[in-house]
Amino acid sequence: MSKHTIRCEVNGEQVEAEVPARRMLSDFLREDLHLTGTKRGCETGTCGACSVRVDGELVKSCLQLAVHVQGRSVQTVEGLARGDTLHPLQEGFMACGGLQCGYCTPGMLMASCALLDANPRPTEEQVREGLAGNLCRCTGYTQIVESVLVAAEKMHGN
């Protein structure tokens, strides 16, 4: 199997690695970089547990080859907090009970981050629409939506 050297930025850090040509981005992040917050769920792009941001765009990392991030910037859930300071979305999820088993949480956080970047003051309906590509089996979504709305308020006010 052919290998390729890729250079990219992951959570603000420059990374260089040799990866097999068919290595999925989710596997590269989890296995090569040990960033295990990115979850593998369905591996078909349906559940959203593997969601990360590439150059600010939300992507399902189980559907993208690692070689496609050559020269690009990748953000995973590990890149949300700044040291010991949680991102407002992480705080919102904790305060509102937006997580239960936690498996979907990293993908939900990344999708929520992309949503709030595109729409800093979403309505409840817009949050639900923005998270439609992420599945949760535990919460029923009410607390997740509330978590995002609380974070939006904290980040941007009315």
C-alpha positions as CSV (number, residue, x, y, z in Angstrom):
1,M,0.0,0.0,0.0
2,S,1.4,3.4,-1.0
3,K,2.1,6.0,1.7
4,H,2.0,9.7,1.6
5,T,3.6,12.4,3.8
6,I,1.1,15.0,4.9
7,R,1.7,18.3,6.6
8,C,-1.3,20.0,8.2
9,E,-2.3,21.9,11.3
10,V,-4.3,20.1,13.9
11,N,-5.7,22.1,16.8
12,G,-3.2,24.9,16.1
13,E,-0.2,22.5,16.0
14,Q,1.8,21.7,12.9
15,V,1.8,18.0,12.2
16,E,3.8,15.9,9.7
17,A,3.0,12.2,9.2
18,E,3.3,9.4,6.8
19,V,-0.1,7.8,6.1
20,P,-1.4,5.0,3.9
21,A,-3.1,6.4,0.8
22,R,-6.5,5.0,2.0
23,R,-6.3,6.1,5.6
24,M,-9.5,7.9,6.7
25,L,-9.1,11.2,8.5
26,S,-10.9,9.7,11.6
27,D,-8.4,6.9,11.8
28,F,-5.5,9.3,11.3
29,L,-6.8,11.5,14.2
30,R,-7.5,8.7,16.6
31,E,-4.8,6.2,15.9
32,D,-1.9,8.3,14.6
33,L,-2.4,11.5,16.6
34,H,-4.2,9.9,19.6
35,L,-7.0,12.4,19.5
36,T,-9.7,10.0,20.6
37,G,-12.4,12.6,21.1
38,T,-13.3,12.1,17.4
39,K,-15.5,9.0,17.6
40,R,-16.2,6.4,15.0
41,G,-19.8,5.5,14.9
42,C,-21.5,4.4,11.8
43,E,-18.5,4.9,9.5
44,T,-21.0,6.0,6.7
45,G,-21.3,9.7,7.6
46,T,-24.8,9.2,9.0
47,C,-24.3,9.6,12.8
48,G,-22.0,12.6,12.9
49,A,-19.9,11.3,15.8
50,C,-16.8,11.8,13.8
51,S,-17.5,15.4,12.9
52,V,-14.4,17.8,12.8
53,R,-13.7,21.1,11.1
54,V,-11.4,21.4,8.2
55,D,-10.5,25.0,7.3
56,G,-13.6,25.9,9.4
57,E,-16.0,23.7,7.4
58,L,-17.8,20.8,9.2
59,V,-16.8,17.4,7.7
60,K,-17.5,13.8,8.6
61,S,-14.0,12.5,9.1
62,C,-15.0,8.9,8.5
63,L,-15.7,9.9,4.9
64,Q,-12.6,12.0,4.2
65,L,-9.1,10.6,3.4
66,A,-6.3,11.9,5.6
67,V,-4.3,12.9,2.5
68,H,-7.0,15.5,1.7
69,V,-6.0,17.6,4.7
70,Q,-2.6,18.2,3.3
71,G,-1.8,21.9,3.9
72,R,-5.1,22.5,5.7
73,S,-6.2,23.2,9.2
74,V,-8.1,20.6,11.2
75,Q,-10.0,21.3,14.5
76,T,-11.2,18.5,16.7
77,V,-13.1,18.6,19.9
78,E,-9.7,18.6,21.8
79,G,-9.1,22.0,20.1
80,L,-12.1,23.8,21.6
81,A,-10.8,24.4,25.1
82,R,-8.0,26.8,25.7
83,G,-5.9,25.2,28.3
84,D,-8.1,24.8,31.4
85,T,-10.7,27.2,30.0
86,L,-13.6,25.4,28.4
87,H,-15.3,26.7,25.3
88,P,-18.7,28.2,26.0
89,L,-20.3,25.3,24.2
90,Q,-18.6,22.8,26.5
91,E,-19.7,24.8,29.4
92,G,-23.3,24.9,28.0
93,F,-23.4,21.1,27.5
94,M,-22.2,20.6,31.1
95,A,-24.6,23.2,32.6
96,C,-27.7,22.0,30.6
97,G,-27.1,18.3,30.6
98,G,-26.5,18.2,26.9
99,L,-24.6,15.0,27.2
100,Q,-25.4,11.7,28.7
101,C,-23.3,8.7,27.5
102,G,-21.1,11.3,25.8
103,Y,-20.5,9.3,22.6
104,C,-22.1,11.8,20.3
105,T,-20.9,14.8,22.3
106,P,-17.7,15.6,20.4
107,G,-19.5,15.6,17.0
108,M,-22.4,17.6,18.5
109,L,-19.9,20.2,19.9
110,M,-18.1,20.5,16.5
111,A,-21.4,20.8,14.6
112,S,-22.6,23.4,17.2
113,C,-19.4,25.3,16.8
114,A,-19.8,25.5,13.0
115,L,-23.4,26.5,13.5
116,L,-22.6,29.3,15.8
117,D,-19.8,30.6,13.6
118,A,-22.3,30.8,10.7
119,N,-25.2,32.0,12.8
120,P,-24.2,33.5,16.1
121,R,-27.8,34.0,17.3
122,P,-29.8,31.0,16.1
123,T,-33.4,30.2,17.0
124,E,-34.3,26.8,18.5
125,E,-35.4,25.7,15.0
126,Q,-32.2,26.7,13.4
127,V,-30.2,24.8,16.1
128,R,-32.2,21.7,15.4
129,E,-31.7,22.1,11.7
130,G,-28.0,22.8,12.2
131,L,-27.6,19.6,14.2
132,A,-29.7,17.4,11.9
133,G,-26.6,15.6,10.7
134,N,-25.7,14.3,14.2
135,L,-27.5,11.6,15.9
136,C,-28.0,11.0,19.7
137,R,-29.5,7.9,21.2
138,C,-29.7,9.2,24.8
139,T,-30.9,12.8,25.2
140,G,-33.8,13.4,23.0
141,Y,-32.0,16.5,21.8
142,T,-33.9,19.0,24.0
143,Q,-30.9,19.5,26.4
144,I,-28.5,19.6,23.5
145,V,-30.5,22.4,21.8
146,E,-30.7,24.2,25.1
147,S,-27.0,23.9,25.6
148,V,-26.3,25.5,22.2
149,L,-28.7,28.3,22.9
150,V,-27.1,29.0,26.3
151,A,-23.7,29.0,24.7
152,A,-24.8,31.4,21.9
153,E,-26.2,33.8,24.6
154,K,-22.9,33.6,26.5
155,M,-20.9,34.2,23.4
156,H,-22.9,36.8,21.7
157,G,-25.7,38.1,23.9
158,N,-29.2,38.9,22.6
